[in-house]
Amino acid sequence: MARVVCVHGMGQQVQGEDRLRSVWWPALSDGLRRAGAKGLVAEPDVAVGFYGDLFRPAGQFLAAGDPPYTAGDVEDGFERELLAAWWQAAAESDPGVVAPDGDGTLAATPRSVQAALRALSGSKFFANLALRAVVADLKQVRAYLTDQQVREQARGRVMAQIGPDTRVVVAHSLGSVVAYEALCALPQHGVRALVTIGSPLGIRNLVFDRLQPAPAGTGKELRGTWPGGEQLAWTNLAGAGDVVALVKDLRPLFGERQRSAMLSNGVHAHDATSYLTDELCGKAIAKGLA
């Protein structure tokens, strides 16, 4: 089994295991080099926990791999709430984004959703994403967190890649939620380092409160389950302008054993490779391999 398992994020439905590994591996290797740990792992020892095809509509081969979504396809409830949160975060980190009015929620009208999507299209973070891709990402996050069948299938894909030799799990974006839950479901695993990058795990109500297993406690004392034993070191890296990683510091939700750090990823704030090439990411991975 692989020594390092990588778990991708949202928007990868037209990719595959080998394709993603060909992109992640050079960046991961560069991060190890920055950390002075080049050579600790070889490409054959790296695997990808791939679940993106679960979100690919059967028999539809569109240019961007997504159905032709419009603002009218953003559903009430979870999808509107997450879109509103992204809009608020983008406005706070990007002066070019008009801030939403009111309490941060979206009225149940297509016009308010269109306003949110229009504002995000002018942001640095979402500038290269088509509208239908943004809506598709919303639907992927909602599907994982509200559809138990999808959740178990995605989680199972990742669990299947984690074996006795696996020492490091690196997980990006929505994949950090999948990987976290997979490790919680494997209490006897030997993983020594969990590295979450661009993670939405800290978003209360929408993500954190929906985790499996459910967080324990109440109010400010609510805490998520630790995803391993005493040997596990968990490092969370969040880009300063990463809208998906709304909550940068996960320690208040998972305890002081968790380590959180802020990175400067430039205009590619949420890109997985921007995280992987950073020295702090390389050090976190190296610690699990040493």
C-alpha positions as CSV (number, residue, x, y, z in Angstrom):
1,M,0.0,0.0,0.0
2,A,1.0,3.6,-0.5
3,R,3.1,5.5,2.1
4,V,1.4,8.8,1.1
5,V,-2.3,9.0,0.2
6,C,-3.5,12.2,-1.5
7,V,-7.2,13.2,-1.5
8,H,-8.5,15.7,-4.0
9,G,-11.1,18.4,-3.5
10,M,-14.2,19.5,-5.4
11,G,-14.4,20.0,-9.1
12,Q,-12.3,17.0,-10.1
13,Q,-15.1,14.9,-11.7
14,V,-13.5,14.6,-15.1
15,Q,-10.0,13.7,-13.7
16,G,-8.8,10.3,-12.4
17,E,-6.3,8.7,-10.1
18,D,-3.3,8.7,-12.4
19,R,-4.0,12.1,-13.8
20,L,-4.2,13.8,-10.4
21,R,-1.1,12.0,-9.2
22,S,0.8,13.3,-12.2
23,V,-0.1,16.8,-11.0
24,W,0.2,16.4,-7.3
25,W,3.5,14.4,-7.2
26,P,5.8,17.1,-8.6
27,A,4.4,19.8,-6.3
28,L,4.6,17.5,-3.3
29,S,8.2,16.6,-4.2
30,D,9.0,20.3,-4.5
31,G,7.5,21.0,-1.1
32,L,9.8,18.2,0.4
33,R,12.7,19.8,-1.3
34,R,11.9,23.2,0.3
35,A,11.8,21.4,3.6
36,G,15.2,19.8,3.1
37,A,13.6,16.4,2.8
38,K,13.9,15.5,-0.9
39,G,14.0,11.8,-1.5
40,L,12.0,10.7,1.5
41,V,9.3,9.2,-0.8
42,A,9.2,8.1,-4.4
43,E,6.3,8.6,-6.8
44,P,5.3,4.9,-6.8
45,D,4.7,5.2,-3.0
46,V,2.1,7.9,-3.6
47,A,-1.6,7.1,-4.3
48,V,-4.7,9.2,-4.8
49,G,-8.0,8.5,-3.1
50,F,-10.2,9.4,-6.0
51,Y,-14.0,9.9,-5.7
52,G,-14.6,12.7,-8.3
53,D,-16.4,10.4,-10.7
54,L,-19.2,10.0,-8.2
55,F,-20.3,13.6,-9.2
56,R,-19.9,13.1,-13.0
57,P,-23.3,12.8,-14.7
58,A,-23.4,9.6,-16.7
59,G,-23.4,10.0,-20.5
60,Q,-22.8,13.8,-20.5
61,F,-19.6,15.1,-22.0
62,L,-19.7,18.9,-21.8
63,A,-16.8,21.1,-22.4
64,A,-16.1,21.8,-18.7
65,G,-17.4,18.5,-17.4
66,D,-20.4,20.2,-15.7
67,P,-24.1,20.4,-16.5
68,P,-25.1,23.8,-17.9
69,Y,-26.0,25.2,-14.5
70,T,-27.4,28.7,-14.0
71,A,-28.3,30.8,-11.0
72,G,-31.7,29.2,-10.9
73,D,-30.1,25.9,-10.2
74,V,-28.7,27.0,-6.8
75,E,-31.1,25.3,-4.3
76,D,-32.5,26.8,-1.2
77,G,-30.9,25.9,2.1
78,F,-27.4,24.5,2.1
79,E,-26.3,25.7,-1.3
80,R,-27.5,29.3,-0.8
81,E,-26.0,29.4,2.6
82,L,-22.6,28.2,1.4
83,L,-22.7,30.6,-1.6
84,A,-23.4,33.5,0.8
85,A,-20.5,32.4,3.0
86,W,-18.1,32.3,0.0
87,W,-19.4,35.8,-1.1
88,Q,-18.8,37.2,2.4
89,A,-15.3,35.7,2.6
90,A,-14.4,36.9,-0.9
91,A,-15.5,40.4,0.0
92,E,-13.4,40.4,3.2
93,S,-10.2,39.2,1.4
94,D,-10.6,41.0,-2.0
95,P,-11.2,44.8,-2.2
96,G,-12.5,44.3,-5.7
97,V,-15.5,42.3,-4.5
98,V,-18.7,44.2,-3.5
99,A,-19.8,43.1,0.0
100,P,-23.2,41.5,0.4
101,D,-25.8,43.5,2.3
102,G,-27.6,42.5,5.4
103,D,-26.9,39.4,7.6
104,G,-24.9,37.4,5.1
105,T,-27.8,35.3,3.9
106,L,-29.3,35.2,0.4
107,A,-33.0,36.0,-0.2
108,A,-34.9,33.2,-1.8
109,T,-34.9,34.9,-5.2
110,P,-32.9,34.1,-8.4
111,R,-31.8,37.8,-8.4
112,S,-30.0,37.5,-5.1
113,V,-28.2,34.4,-6.2
114,Q,-27.3,36.0,-9.5
115,A,-25.8,39.0,-7.5
116,A,-23.7,36.6,-5.5
117,L,-22.4,34.8,-8.6
118,R,-21.7,38.1,-10.4
119,A,-19.8,39.4,-7.4
120,L,-17.7,36.2,-7.1
121,S,-17.0,36.2,-10.9
122,G,-15.2,39.5,-10.3
123,S,-13.1,38.2,-7.5
124,K,-9.5,37.0,-7.8
125,F,-10.4,33.7,-6.3
126,F,-13.2,32.7,-8.7
127,A,-12.0,34.7,-11.7
128,N,-11.1,31.6,-13.8
129,L,-14.2,29.6,-12.9
130,A,-17.2,29.5,-15.1
131,L,-20.6,30.1,-13.4
132,R,-21.6,26.5,-14.0
133,A,-18.4,25.3,-12.3
134,V,-19.1,27.4,-9.2
135,V,-22.7,26.0,-9.0
136,A,-21.4,22.4,-9.6
137,D,-18.9,22.9,-6.7
138,L,-21.7,24.0,-4.4
139,K,-23.7,20.9,-5.3
140,Q,-20.8,18.6,-4.7
141,V,-20.2,19.9,-1.2
142,R,-24.0,19.6,-0.5
143,A,-24.2,16.1,-1.9
144,Y,-21.4,14.8,0.2
145,L,-22.7,16.3,3.4
146,T,-26.4,15.5,2.9
147,D,-26.5,12.3,0.9
148,Q,-25.3,9.4,3.0
149,Q,-24.9,7.1,0.0
150,V,-22.5,9.5,-1.7
151,R,-20.7,10.1,1.6
152,E,-20.1,6.4,2.2
153,Q,-19.0,5.8,-1.3
154,A,-16.5,8.7,-1.3
155,R,-15.2,7.8,2.1
156,G,-14.8,4.2,1.1
157,R,-12.6,5.1,-1.8
158,V,-10.2,6.9,0.5
159,M,-10.3,4.2,3.2
160,A,-9.4,1.6,0.5
161,Q,-6.2,3.4,-0.2
162,I,-5.1,3.7,3.5
163,G,-3.2,0.6,4.4
164,P,-0.6,-0.7,7.0
165,D,2.2,1.2,5.2
166,T,0.4,4.5,4.9
167,R,2.1,7.2,7.0
168,V,0.8,10.4,5.5
169,V,-2.6,11.6,4.3
170,V,-2.7,14.9,2.4
171,A,-6.2,16.2,1.7
172,H,-7.4,19.2,-0.2
173,S,-10.7,21.2,0.1
174,L,-13.7,18.9,0.3
175,G,-11.3,16.0,0.3
176,S,-10.1,17.1,3.7
177,V,-13.6,16.4,5.0
178,V,-13.6,13.0,3.3
179,A,-10.2,12.1,4.6
180,Y,-11.0,13.3,8.2
181,E,-14.0,11.1,8.3
182,A,-12.2,8.2,6.7
183,L,-9.5,8.3,9.4
184,C,-12.1,8.5,12.1
185,A,-13.6,5.4,10.7
186,L,-10.2,3.6,10.8
187,P,-9.3,3.8,14.5
188,Q,-6.4,1.4,14.2
189,H,-4.7,3.1,11.3
190,G,-1.0,3.9,11.4
191,V,-1.1,7.3,9.8
192,R,1.4,9.7,11.5
193,A,0.6,12.9,9.6
194,L,-2.7,14.3,8.4
195,V,-2.1,17.4,6.3
196,T,-5.3,19.3,5.4
197,I,-5.0,22.1,2.8
198,G,-7.6,24.7,1.8
199,S,-10.0,22.9,4.2
200,P,-13.6,23.9,5.0
201,L,-13.7,21.8,8.1
202,G,-14.0,24.8,10.4
203,I,-17.2,26.1,8.9
204,R,-19.8,25.8,11.7
205,N,-23.4,24.7,10.8
206,L,-22.6,23.9,7.2
207,V,-19.6,21.5,7.6
208,F,-18.3,21.1,11.1
209,D,-21.6,20.4,12.8
210,R,-22.4,17.8,10.1
211,L,-19.3,15.7,10.5
212,Q,-19.4,12.0,11.1
213,P,-18.7,11.2,13.9
214,A,-20.6,14.2,15.3
215,P,-18.7,16.7,17.4
216,A,-19.1,16.2,21.2
217,G,-20.0,18.8,23.8
218,T,-22.0,22.0,23.6
219,G,-21.5,25.6,22.7
220,K,-17.9,26.8,23.0
221,E,-16.9,23.4,24.3
222,L,-18.0,21.6,21.2
223,R,-15.1,19.5,19.8
224,G,-14.5,17.3,16.8
225,T,-13.2,13.8,17.2
226,W,-9.4,13.4,17.0
227,P,-8.8,11.4,13.8
228,G,-6.2,9.1,15.1
229,G,-4.1,8.0,18.1
230,E,-1.3,9.6,20.0
231,Q,1.1,9.2,17.1
232,L,-0.9,11.4,14.7
233,A,0.2,14.9,14.0
234,W,-2.4,17.0,12.2
235,T,-1.4,20.2,10.3
236,N,-3.9,22.5,8.7
237,L,-2.7,25.0,6.1
238,A,-5.0,27.8,4.9
239,G,-4.2,30.4,2.2
240,A,-4.8,34.0,3.2
241,G,-7.2,34.5,0.3
242,D,-8.7,31.0,0.2
243,V,-12.4,31.5,0.3
244,V,-13.1,27.8,0.8
245,A,-10.9,27.7,3.9
246,L,-13.2,30.2,5.6
247,V,-11.9,29.3,9.1
248,K,-8.1,29.4,9.1
249,D,-7.5,28.1,12.7
250,L,-9.0,24.7,13.5
251,R,-7.6,24.5,17.1
252,P,-10.8,25.9,18.8
253,L,-12.8,23.1,17.2
254,F,-10.4,20.2,17.4
255,G,-8.1,21.0,20.3
256,E,-4.6,22.4,20.9
257,R,-2.9,19.3,19.5
258,Q,-4.1,20.5,16.0
259,R,-1.6,22.8,14.3
260,S,-2.8,25.5,12.0
261,A,-0.8,27.9,9.8
262,M,-1.6,30.6,7.2
263,L,0.1,30.6,3.8
264,S,0.5,33.1,1.0
265,N,-0.6,31.4,-2.2
266,G,-1.1,34.6,-4.2
267,V,-4.0,34.6,-6.8
268,H,-4.0,30.8,-6.7
269,A,-5.2,30.8,-3.1
270,H,-7.1,27.5,-3.3
271,D,-5.0,25.6,-5.8
272,A,-3.7,22.3,-4.3
273,T,-0.3,22.6,-5.9
274,S,0.2,26.1,-4.4
275,Y,-0.1,24.5,-1.0
276,L,2.0,21.4,-1.8
277,T,5.0,23.4,-2.9
278,D,5.2,25.3,0.4
279,E,7.9,24.6,2.9
280,L,5.5,24.2,5.8
281,C,3.6,21.6,3.8
282,G,6.8,19.7,3.0
283,K,7.8,19.7,6.7
284,A,4.5,18.3,7.8
285,I,4.7,15.5,5.2
286,A,8.3,14.8,6.1
287,K,7.5,14.5,9.8
288,G,5.1,11.7,9.0
289,L,7.6,9.9,6.8
290,A,10.7,10.3,9.0
